Amino acid sequence: MYLEEFQKLVEIMTRLRKECPWDREQTPETLRQYIIEEAYETVEAIDDANWGELKKELGDLLLQIVFQAEIAREENRFELHEVIANINQKLIDRHPHVFGDTSVENSDQVRDNWEQIKMKSEKRESILQGIPAHLPGLLRAQRVQDKASQAGFDWPDPNGVIDKMQEEIEELRQARSPAEVFEEIGDMLFTLVNLCRFHKISAEDALRATTTKFITRFQYIEKTLAGQDRRIQDIPLEEAEQLWQEAKGK
């Protein structure tokens, strides 16, 4: 059944490229924004545990893959079946403990094997190669730290990270110029990401959750004041803090 539906999607995309003015005008470059948007909407559906919405968003992501592949086919760059064949072979090559005779004891060994195979097959000179420069800052930092850790470049336990965090806070206190403040805040963020990694927490997810919490509490204050025909801009900070604590309690 899924093969029939997938083939139908490919055929629809081919027809749209021929008959729809908007679809015909698109290029890999103009579609970049939609890939990013659909990915974030997919993440949001996962965060909300909204499985019906996730089903839709995964479809939108799949559309972007088929769309890009159709443009590539028209320009004789590659075919969709090559995209699928490449990922099939990669999965087989990167899982020798499943498709070969390699033995592993845990997921850490699986990850180490993956990185070693990637280094060799892609002829990389650094284990930090291949991390997209356009990743969100927190996610990129965590990916860099994770790979460095796999090479043994790491603190033995979280206490070292906490000590480093205290050191960075003191350096920020002593910063005098805007450039120094900029650098020290960057160091603090990088160290916080490292602490997240030690506790197996996604820094990106943690910050997103906290931002959502802030929005919920802030909007509680706005709603409470609106019921009194007042605005948050017009009340003293002390009252705003009191309402914040009330929202926190709820």
C-alpha positions as CSV (number, residue, x, y, z in Angstrom):
1,M,0.0,0.0,0.0
2,Y,2.7,2.5,1.0
3,L,4.6,1.9,-2.3
4,E,1.5,2.7,-4.3
5,E,1.0,5.9,-2.3
6,F,4.6,6.9,-2.7
7,Q,4.5,6.4,-6.4
8,K,1.3,8.5,-6.5
9,L,3.1,11.3,-4.7
10,V,6.0,11.2,-7.2
11,E,3.5,11.3,-10.1
12,I,1.6,14.2,-8.6
13,M,4.9,16.1,-8.2
14,T,5.9,15.5,-11.8
15,R,2.6,16.8,-13.0
16,L,2.7,19.8,-10.8
17,R,6.1,20.7,-12.2
18,K,4.6,20.7,-15.7
19,E,1.2,22.3,-15.1
20,C,1.4,24.5,-12.1
21,P,3.1,27.9,-12.6
22,W,4.3,28.2,-9.0
23,D,5.7,24.7,-8.7
24,R,7.4,25.1,-12.1
25,E,9.2,28.3,-11.0
26,Q,10.8,26.7,-7.9
27,T,14.5,25.9,-7.6
28,P,16.5,24.1,-4.9
29,E,17.4,27.5,-3.5
30,T,13.8,28.9,-3.3
31,L,12.7,25.7,-1.5
32,R,15.4,25.9,1.2
33,Q,13.2,27.9,3.5
34,Y,10.3,25.4,3.3
35,I,12.6,22.5,4.3
36,I,13.6,24.4,7.4
37,E,10.0,25.4,8.2
38,E,8.6,22.0,7.8
39,A,11.4,20.5,10.0
40,Y,10.6,22.9,12.8
41,E,6.8,22.2,12.5
42,T,7.6,18.5,12.7
43,V,9.6,19.1,15.9
44,E,6.7,21.2,17.3
45,A,4.3,18.3,16.7
46,I,6.6,15.9,18.5
47,D,7.0,18.3,21.4
48,D,3.2,18.6,21.7
49,A,2.8,14.8,21.3
50,N,0.3,15.6,18.6
51,W,0.5,12.5,16.5
52,G,-2.2,13.5,14.0
53,E,-0.3,16.7,13.3
54,L,3.0,14.8,13.2
55,K,1.5,12.6,10.5
56,K,0.8,15.7,8.4
57,E,4.1,17.3,9.0
58,L,6.1,14.2,8.1
59,G,4.1,14.2,4.8
60,D,5.1,17.9,4.3
61,L,8.8,16.9,4.9
62,L,8.5,14.0,2.5
63,L,7.1,16.4,-0.1
64,Q,10.2,18.6,0.1
65,I,12.4,15.5,-0.6
66,V,10.4,14.5,-3.6
67,F,10.2,18.1,-4.8
68,Q,14.0,18.5,-4.7
69,A,14.6,15.1,-6.3
70,E,12.2,15.9,-9.2
71,I,14.0,19.2,-9.9
72,A,17.3,17.2,-9.9
73,R,15.8,14.6,-12.3
74,E,14.7,17.4,-14.7
75,E,18.2,18.8,-14.7
76,N,19.9,15.4,-15.1
77,R,21.7,15.7,-11.8
78,F,20.3,12.5,-10.1
79,E,17.2,10.5,-9.7
80,L,15.0,9.8,-6.7
81,H,15.8,6.1,-6.7
82,E,19.5,7.1,-6.3
83,V,18.6,9.1,-3.1
84,I,16.9,6.1,-1.7
85,A,19.6,3.7,-2.8
86,N,22.3,5.9,-1.1
87,I,20.6,6.0,2.2
88,N,19.9,2.2,2.1
89,Q,23.6,1.5,1.5
90,K,24.6,4.0,4.1
91,L,22.5,2.3,6.8
92,I,23.9,-1.1,5.8
93,D,27.5,0.1,5.9
94,R,27.1,2.0,9.2
95,H,25.5,-0.9,11.0
96,P,28.0,-3.8,10.6
97,H,26.8,-5.2,13.9
98,V,23.4,-5.8,12.2
99,F,24.4,-6.5,8.5
100,G,27.9,-7.8,9.2
101,D,29.9,-9.8,11.7
102,T,30.9,-6.9,14.0
103,S,30.0,-7.3,17.7
104,V,28.9,-4.5,20.0
105,E,27.9,-4.4,23.6
106,N,26.0,-1.1,23.8
107,S,24.8,2.0,21.9
108,D,28.0,3.9,22.7
109,Q,29.9,1.3,20.7
110,V,27.4,1.6,17.9
111,R,27.9,5.4,17.8
112,D,31.7,5.0,17.9
113,N,31.6,2.6,15.0
114,W,29.4,4.9,13.0
115,E,31.9,7.8,13.4
116,Q,34.9,5.6,12.5
117,I,33.2,4.3,9.4
118,K,32.1,7.9,8.4
119,M,35.7,9.2,8.9
120,K,37.1,6.5,6.7
121,S,34.4,6.4,4.0
122,E,34.2,10.2,3.6
123,K,38.0,10.7,4.0
124,R,37.6,13.3,6.7
125,E,40.7,14.9,8.3
126,S,38.8,15.9,11.4
127,I,36.1,14.3,13.5
128,L,34.5,17.7,13.6
129,Q,34.0,17.9,9.9
130,G,30.5,17.4,8.6
131,I,28.7,19.4,11.3
132,P,26.5,21.9,9.4
133,A,27.6,25.5,10.0
134,H,24.0,26.6,9.7
135,L,22.7,24.5,12.6
136,P,21.1,26.5,15.4
137,G,23.9,27.6,17.8
138,L,23.0,25.4,20.7
139,L,22.5,22.3,18.6
140,R,25.8,22.9,16.7
141,A,27.7,23.4,20.0
142,Q,26.3,20.2,21.4
143,R,27.2,18.2,18.3
144,V,30.7,19.6,18.4
145,Q,31.1,18.7,22.0
146,D,29.7,15.3,21.5
147,K,32.1,14.4,18.8
148,A,35.1,15.8,20.8
149,S,34.0,13.7,23.7
150,Q,34.0,10.6,21.6
151,A,37.6,11.3,20.9
152,G,38.3,11.4,24.6
153,F,38.6,15.2,24.8
154,D,36.3,15.7,27.8
155,W,35.9,16.2,31.5
156,P,35.7,13.1,33.6
157,D,32.5,14.1,35.2
158,P,30.0,17.1,35.4
159,N,31.8,18.7,38.3
160,G,34.5,19.8,36.0
161,V,31.9,21.5,33.8
162,I,30.3,23.2,36.8
163,D,33.7,24.5,37.9
164,K,34.3,25.8,34.4
165,M,30.9,27.5,34.5
166,Q,31.9,29.4,37.7
167,E,35.1,30.4,36.1
168,E,33.3,31.8,33.1
169,I,30.9,33.7,35.3
170,E,33.8,35.4,37.1
171,E,35.4,36.3,33.8
172,L,32.1,37.8,32.7
173,R,32.1,39.9,35.9
174,Q,35.5,41.2,35.0
175,A,34.7,41.9,31.3
176,R,35.0,45.6,30.5
177,S,34.5,46.1,26.8
178,P,31.5,45.0,24.6
179,A,33.8,42.6,22.8
180,E,34.9,41.0,26.1
181,V,31.3,40.6,27.2
182,F,30.4,39.1,23.9
183,E,33.1,36.5,24.1
184,E,32.5,35.6,27.8
185,I,28.8,35.2,27.2
186,G,29.6,32.9,24.3
187,D,31.9,30.9,26.6
188,M,29.2,30.6,29.2
189,L,26.6,29.4,26.7
190,F,29.1,26.8,25.3
191,T,29.8,25.6,28.9
192,L,26.1,25.3,29.7
193,V,25.6,23.2,26.6
194,N,28.4,21.0,27.8
195,L,26.5,20.5,31.1
196,C,23.4,19.6,29.2
197,R,25.4,17.0,27.3
198,F,26.7,15.4,30.5
199,H,23.1,15.0,31.7
200,K,22.0,13.7,28.3
201,I,19.7,16.8,27.9
202,S,19.2,18.5,24.5
203,A,20.2,22.1,25.1
204,E,18.0,23.2,22.3
205,D,15.0,21.3,23.7
206,A,15.7,22.6,27.3
207,L,15.8,26.3,26.1
208,R,12.7,25.8,23.9
209,A,10.8,24.4,26.9
210,T,11.9,27.2,29.2
211,T,10.9,29.8,26.5
212,T,7.5,28.2,26.2
213,K,7.2,28.3,30.0
214,F,8.1,32.0,30.0
215,I,5.5,32.8,27.3
216,T,2.8,31.0,29.3
217,R,3.5,32.9,32.5
218,F,3.9,36.2,30.8
219,Q,0.6,35.7,29.0
220,Y,-1.0,34.9,32.3
221,I,0.1,38.3,33.6
222,E,-1.3,40.0,30.5
223,K,-4.6,38.1,30.8
224,T,-5.0,38.9,34.5
225,L,-4.3,42.6,33.9
226,A,-6.6,42.7,30.8
227,G,-9.4,41.6,33.1
228,Q,-8.7,44.7,35.2
229,D,-8.5,46.9,32.1
230,R,-4.8,47.4,32.6
231,R,-1.6,46.7,30.7
232,I,1.7,45.2,31.8
233,Q,3.4,48.3,30.5
234,D,1.5,50.4,33.1
235,I,2.2,48.5,36.3
236,P,5.3,48.7,38.6
237,L,7.8,45.9,38.3
238,E,7.0,44.7,41.9
239,E,3.4,44.0,40.9
240,A,4.5,42.3,37.8
241,E,6.8,40.1,39.8
242,Q,4.0,39.2,42.2
243,L,1.8,38.2,39.3
244,W,4.7,36.2,37.9
245,Q,5.0,34.2,41.1
246,E,1.2,33.7,41.1
247,A,1.5,32.3,37.5
248,K,4.4,30.1,38.6
249,G,2.3,28.7,41.5
250,K,-0.4,27.8,39.1
